[in-house]
Amino acid sequence: MTAKKGYLFAELDVVDAAHFHNEYMARVHPVLDEYGAIFLAGSDAPVVKEGGREVKRVVLLEFSSLQRAEEFYHSDRYQAIIGYRFKSARSHLYIFEGTDA
């Protein structure tokens, strides 16, 4: 039996686009690559059907396992740059395990 995939889902409201792209995004891509993250989907125009809250951007990443997603999030390299996201976007991040197909 193979390990279930791990996922990171983010809801973002970017409040400083220049800082977000130039500081956070420029630094996060190499760390995502190091942890084998696969970009599955993203949108700057998600349609919220329920829940009554406004979401500006969503991103879904896949990792080889839940453990690998957690390792990415808690890594020294990611923690060193997370402040750039905090300064430039309001966000909710979720890490969860996939299901059997």
MIDOSE-1310 file (N, C-alpha, C; in nm, 2 decimals, decimal comma, always signed):
residues 101
mtak	+0,08/-0,12/+0,00/+0,00/+0,00/+0,00/+0,09/+0,12/+0,00; +0,06/+0,22/-0,09/+0,14/+0,34/-0,09/+0,08/+0,44/+0,00; +0,17/+0,53/+0,05/+0,13/+0,64/+0,14/+0,03/+0,73/+0,07; -0,06/+0,78/+0,15/-0,16/+0,88/+0,09/-0,08/+1,01/+0,07
kgyl	-0,13/+1,09/-0,03/-0,07/+1,22/-0,06/-0,10/+1,32/+0,05; -0,02/+1,42/+0,06/-0,05/+1,53/+0,15/-0,08/+1,65/+0,07; -0,16/+1,74/+0,12/-0,20/+1,86/+0,05/-0,19/+1,98/+0,13; -0,16/+2,09/+0,07/-0,16/+2,22/+0,13/-0,26/+2,31/+0,05
fael	-0,36/+2,36/+0,12/-0,46/+2,44/+0,05/-0,45/+2,58/+0,12; -0,44/+2,68/+0,04/-0,43/+2,82/+0,09/-0,53/+2,91/+0,03; -0,59/+2,99/+0,12/-0,68/+3,10/+0,08/-0,60/+3,23/+0,11; -0,59/+3,31/+0,01/-0,51/+3,43/+0,03/-0,58/+3,56/-0,02
dvvd	-0,55/+3,66/+0,05/-0,59/+3,80/+0,01/-0,47/+3,88/+0,02; -0,41/+3,90/-0,10/-0,28/+3,97/-0,11/-0,31/+4,12/-0,10; -0,25/+4,18/+0,00/-0,27/+4,33/+0,03/-0,15/+4,41/-0,02; -0,04/+4,35/-0,05/+0,08/+4,42/-0,11/+0,14/+4,33/-0,21
aahf	+0,09/+4,35/-0,34/+0,13/+4,25/-0,44/+0,28/+4,26/-0,47; +0,34/+4,38/-0,48/+0,48/+4,38/-0,51/+0,56/+4,31/-0,40; +0,53/+4,33/-0,28/+0,60/+4,26/-0,17/+0,58/+4,11/-0,18; +0,45/+4,07/-0,20/+0,42/+3,93/-0,21/+0,50/+3,86/-0,32
hney	+0,50/+3,92/-0,43/+0,57/+3,86/-0,55/+0,72/+3,87/-0,54; +0,77/+3,99/-0,51/+0,91/+4,01/-0,51/+0,99/+3,95/-0,39; +0,92/+3,94/-0,27/+0,98/+3,89/-0,15/+0,94/+3,75/-0,12; +0,81/+3,72/-0,11/+0,77/+3,59/-0,07/+0,78/+3,49/-0,19
marv	+0,71/+3,51/-0,30/+0,71/+3,42/-0,41/+0,84/+3,38/-0,46; +0,93/+3,48/-0,47/+1,06/+3,46/-0,52/+1,14/+3,37/-0,43; +1,11/+3,37/-0,30/+1,18/+3,28/-0,21/+1,12/+3,14/-0,19; +0,98/+3,14/-0,20/+0,91/+3,01/-0,17/+0,93/+2,90/-0,27
hpvl	+0,94/+2,94/-0,40/+0,95/+2,84/-0,50/+1,06/+2,74/-0,49; +1,19/+2,78/-0,46/+1,29/+2,68/-0,43/+1,27/+2,59/-0,32; +1,20/+2,64/-0,21/+1,17/+2,56/-0,10/+1,06/+2,45/-0,14; +0,96/+2,50/-0,21/+0,86/+2,40/-0,26/+0,92/+2,30/-0,34
deyg	+1,02/+2,33/-0,43/+1,09/+2,24/-0,51/+1,16/+2,14/-0,43; +1,23/+2,19/-0,33/+1,31/+2,10/-0,24/+1,22/+1,99/-0,17; +1,10/+2,02/-0,14/+1,01/+1,93/-0,08/+0,92/+1,86/-0,17; +0,94/+1,87/-0,30/+0,87/+1,80/-0,40/+0,72/+1,84/-0,42
aifl	+0,69/+1,96/-0,39/+0,55/+2,01/-0,40/+0,51/+2,02/-0,55; +0,39/+1,98/-0,58/+0,34/+1,99/-0,71/+0,22/+2,08/-0,71; +0,22/+2,19/-0,79/+0,12/+2,28/-0,80/+0,00/+2,22/-0,88; -0,11/+2,20/-0,81/-0,23/+2,13/-0,88/-0,33/+2,23/-0,93
agsd	-0,35/+2,34/-0,86/-0,45/+2,44/-0,90/-0,43/+2,57/-0,83; -0,48/+2,67/-0,89/-0,47/+2,80/-0,83/-0,57/+2,89/-0,91; -0,62/+2,99/-0,84/-0,71/+3,09/-0,91/-0,71/+3,22/-0,84; -0,71/+3,33/-0,92/-0,72/+3,46/-0,86/-0,87/+3,51/-0,86
apvv	-0,96/+3,41/-0,90/-1,10/+3,45/-0,91/-1,19/+3,33/-0,87; -1,16/+3,27/-0,75/-1,25/+3,16/-0,70/-1,39/+3,21/-0,67; -1,49/+3,13/-0,70/-1,63/+3,16/-0,67/-1,67/+3,09/-0,55; -1,70/+3,16/-0,44/-1,74/+3,11/-0,32/-1,89/+3,08/-0,33
kegg	-1,93/+2,95/-0,32/-2,07/+2,91/-0,33/-2,14/+2,91/-0,20; -2,07/+2,88/-0,09/-2,12/+2,88/+0,05/-2,03/+2,94/+0,15; -2,08/+2,98/+0,26/-1,99/+3,02/+0,37/-1,99/+3,17/+0,39; -2,03/+3,25/+0,29/-2,04/+3,39/+0,31/-1,92/+3,47/+0,33
revk	-1,80/+3,42/+0,29/-1,68/+3,50/+0,30/-1,62/+3,52/+0,17; -1,54/+3,62/+0,16/-1,48/+3,66/+0,03/-1,34/+3,60/+0,03; -1,31/+3,53/-0,08/-1,17/+3,47/-0,09/-1,12/+3,53/-0,23; -1,00/+3,58/-0,22/-0,94/+3,65/-0,34/-0,86/+3,55/-0,43
rvvl	-0,79/+3,46/-0,36/-0,70/+3,37/-0,43/-0,69/+3,24/-0,36; -0,69/+3,13/-0,43/-0,67/+2,99/-0,37/-0,56/+2,92/-0,44; -0,49/+2,84/-0,37/-0,38/+2,76/-0,42/-0,39/+2,62/-0,36; -0,37/+2,51/-0,44/-0,37/+2,38/-0,40/-0,23/+2,31/-0,44
lefs	-0,16/+2,26/-0,34/-0,03/+2,20/-0,36/-0,04/+2,05/-0,32; +0,03/+1,96/-0,39/+0,03/+1,82/-0,35/+0,18/+1,79/-0,31; +0,19/+1,71/-0,20/+0,32/+1,65/-0,16/+0,31/+1,50/-0,16; +0,42/+1,43/-0,15/+0,42/+1,29/-0,16/+0,35/+1,22/-0,04
slqr	+0,34/+1,30/+0,07/+0,27/+1,25/+0,19/+0,24/+1,36/+0,28; +0,15/+1,33/+0,38/+0,12/+1,43/+0,48/+0,24/+1,48/+0,56; +0,33/+1,38/+0,59/+0,45/+1,41/+0,66/+0,54/+1,51/+0,58; +0,54/+1,49/+0,45/+0,63/+1,58/+0,37/+0,57/+1,72/+0,37
aeef	+0,44/+1,73/+0,36/+0,38/+1,86/+0,37/+0,41/+1,93/+0,50; +0,40/+1,86/+0,61/+0,43/+1,91/+0,74/+0,58/+1,95/+0,75; +0,67/+1,87/+0,69/+0,81/+1,90/+0,69/+0,84/+2,03/+0,62; +0,77/+2,05/+0,50/+0,78/+2,17/+0,43/+0,75/+2,29/+0,52
yhsd	+0,63/+2,28/+0,58/+0,57/+2,40/+0,65/+0,66/+2,43/+0,77; +0,71/+2,33/+0,84/+0,79/+2,35/+0,96/+0,94/+2,36/+0,93; +0,98/+2,35/+0,81/+1,13/+2,36/+0,78/+1,18/+2,50/+0,81; +1,31/+2,49/+0,85/+1,38/+2,62/+0,88/+1,38/+2,71/+0,76
ryqa	+1,39/+2,66/+0,64/+1,39/+2,74/+0,52/+1,26/+2,81/+0,50; +1,15/+2,74/+0,52/+1,01/+2,80/+0,50/+0,99/+2,90/+0,61; +1,02/+2,86/+0,74/+0,99/+2,95/+0,85/+1,07/+3,08/+0,84; +1,18/+3,08/+0,77/+1,26/+3,20/+0,75/+1,20/+3,30/+0,66
iigy	+1,11/+3,25/+0,57/+1,05/+3,34/+0,47/+0,90/+3,36/+0,50; +0,84/+3,29/+0,59/+0,69/+3,30/+0,61/+0,65/+3,44/+0,65; +0,74/+3,52/+0,71/+0,71/+3,66/+0,75/+0,68/+3,74/+0,63; +0,74/+3,72/+0,52/+0,71/+3,79/+0,40/+0,56/+3,77/+0,35
rfks	+0,51/+3,65/+0,37/+0,37/+3,63/+0,34/+0,28/+3,70/+0,44; +0,32/+3,69/+0,57/+0,24/+3,76/+0,67/+0,23/+3,91/+0,65; +0,34/+3,97/+0,60/+0,34/+4,11/+0,58/+0,26/+4,16/+0,45; +0,24/+4,07/+0,36/+0,19/+4,10/+0,23/+0,05/+4,04/+0,20
arsh	+0,00/+3,95/+0,28/-0,12/+3,88/+0,25/-0,19/+3,84/+0,38; -0,32/+3,84/+0,38/-0,40/+3,77/+0,49/-0,43/+3,63/+0,43; -0,41/+3,53/+0,51/-0,43/+3,39/+0,46/-0,48/+3,29/+0,56; -0,53/+3,19/+0,51/-0,57/+3,07/+0,58/-0,50/+2,95/+0,51
lyif	-0,42/+2,87/+0,58/-0,35/+2,76/+0,53/-0,41/+2,63/+0,59; -0,43/+2,53/+0,51/-0,47/+2,40/+0,56/-0,38/+2,29/+0,51; -0,34/+2,20/+0,59/-0,26/+2,08/+0,55/-0,34/+1,96/+0,59; -0,36/+1,87/+0,49/-0,44/+1,76/+0,51/-0,40/+1,64/+0,43
egtd	-0,44/+1,52/+0,47/-0,41/+1,40/+0,40/-0,52/+1,36/+0,30; -0,47/+1,31/+0,18/-0,57/+1,27/+0,08/-0,64/+1,14/+0,12; -0,73/+1,10/+0,04/-0,80/+0,97/+0,06/-0,76/+0,87/-0,04; -0,79/+0,75/-0,01/-0,76/+0,64/-0,10/-0,85/+0,66/-0,23
a	-0,79/+0,63/-0,34/-0,87/+0,65/-0,47/-0,98/+0,55/-0,48
